[in-house]
Amino acid sequence: MNKEKITADDFSEFVTNMRHSIGLTRRDFALAMGVNKGTVVFWERGKIVPCDFASIIKTIRVVVKLRLRNKRLIV
């Protein structure tokens, strides 16, 4: 079985960029993701890459889509 690898730097950059793209604080992003703020800090600093990073990335995509959709409705 060929498993995709992701580096801590890649994951860190992805999380940080996605959070910034929707203008959320780490605290608010953590709430939207269902994790604590410390987890987001570790992700963004490249301290940890979760074993289930693929599901985390999917969740981030959902959070970003919902946030963007809600911004369009408000404007």
C-alpha positions in Angstrom: 0.0 0.0 0.0 1.4 3.4 -1.0 0.7 6.0 1.6 1.1 9.7 0.8 3.7 11.5 3.0 3.4 15.0 4.2 6.1 17.0 5.9 5.6 19.0 9.0 6.5 22.2 7.0 3.9 21.4 4.3 1.2 20.7 6.9 2.2 23.8 8.9 2.1 26.0 5.8 -1.3 24.6 4.7 -3.0 25.1 8.0 -1.6 28.6 8.4 -2.6 29.7 4.9 -6.1 28.3 5.2 -6.7 30.0 8.5 -5.4 33.3 7.3 -7.4 33.0 4.1 -10.7 33.0 6.1 -9.5 35.6 8.7 -9.9 33.5 11.8 -7.9 33.7 15.0 -6.2 30.5 16.1 -8.9 30.3 18.8 -11.8 30.6 16.4 -10.2 28.2 13.9 -9.7 25.7 16.7 -13.3 26.0 17.7 -14.4 25.5 14.1 -12.1 22.5 13.8 -13.2 20.9 17.1 -9.7 21.0 18.6 -8.1 23.1 21.2 -6.0 26.2 20.4 -2.8 24.5 21.4 -3.3 21.9 18.7 -3.6 24.6 16.1 -0.4 26.3 17.5 1.5 23.0 17.2 0.2 22.4 13.6 1.2 25.9 12.5 4.6 25.7 14.1 5.3 22.4 12.5 5.6 20.6 15.8 3.2 17.8 14.9 1.6 16.3 11.8 -1.5 14.3 12.9 -1.5 10.6 11.8 -4.9 11.2 10.3 -3.8 14.4 8.4 -6.0 13.5 5.4 -9.1 13.8 7.5 -7.9 17.0 9.1 -7.3 18.5 5.7 -10.8 17.5 4.6 -12.2 19.1 7.8 -10.2 22.3 7.1 -11.6 22.4 3.5 -15.2 22.2 4.9 -14.5 25.0 7.5 -13.0 27.2 4.8 -15.9 26.6 2.4 -18.5 27.3 5.0 -16.7 30.4 6.1 -16.4 31.7 2.6 -20.0 30.9 1.9 -21.1 32.8 5.1 -19.0 35.8 4.1 -20.7 36.0 0.8 -24.1 35.9 2.4 -23.3 38.7 4.8 -21.9 41.1 2.3 
